[in-house]
Amino acid sequence: MTFNDVLLGLLVHLRAENKPIIISWNTIQNWPDGTLELLLKVGLLIRTSAAQSIECHACENRCFMDIITLIHDDPALSRAFIVCDDVEMQSQMGRVQIPLVQLQQWQADVKRLSKVIAGLLGLKDKITFTVNQPVIKLGMLKTARGRRWVTLNSLDLSLEVNQHTVPVEEVLYFEGEQLFIDQDAIDDLLNREPLRQGKSYIPLTNKREARKLETQMMYQDWQDAYVQLKKQNITKSNKWCSLQIAKMDIANAKDAETIRKNMVK
């Protein structure tokens, strides 16, 4: 098993559950040395509360049992154990001691995944999260033809770039102990002709959301053009800049006054 095998397993598990997943101490025992520390370092995992139940290995039944924890002022003296529900087995085994280290758990979720991907893409805008959010806007990447949105579909863990989609596991990978995103693949999607909404294309967002994204990209193009014009023409007014932008293709036939109102952040 490699780091990439573990990463793929996490993504598959996260997609199947469609909610935060919990990684147990037993699970990480099957991972290559250093994997847990690496996933914590890159931000894909976070430590969470200790397990309240655990699979008992005291007999062949392998029952899932609640844990009884006795907390002591001195952490070294704290104890955890389970008591079998079967009276006969309980009399034979008594308390089954559970090392506290085995109660450790870690969590992975789409929210942390989206932040990791945004960081790898160099996107620095604050990501907004809502409950049961199907599409997470990571930010916009600049191309020769203007800004293009990058979004993460939380339902199937796919990235949508310039209206083209790719599964996260196809672009996210470890090389040694470094996590990368396949920039060549992302650039290829960015530079393709955007798909048009029609019978052959089912967008990840609804029509209203798609229009909102397109408007935001248009505004960002205006803002980029405004910054460039001001650098080259320091003494010129904002109205003059808006008139120049109105002559460009990125104006999308909008008038100069509309551009002026939206070209400054």
PyMOL commands that set and color helices and strands:
alter all, ss='L'
color gray80, all
select helices_A, chain A and resi 3-17+25-28+35-42+75-77+87-93+100-103+110-120+168-170+183-191+207-232+238-245+249-251+256-262
alter helices_A, ss='H'
color red, helices_A
select strands_A, chain A and resi 21-24+46-48+53-55+64-66+68-70+79-83+95-97+105-108+135-143+146-153+158-161+164-167+172-175+178-181
alter strands_A, ss='S'
color yellow, strands_A
deselect
rebuild
show_as cartoon
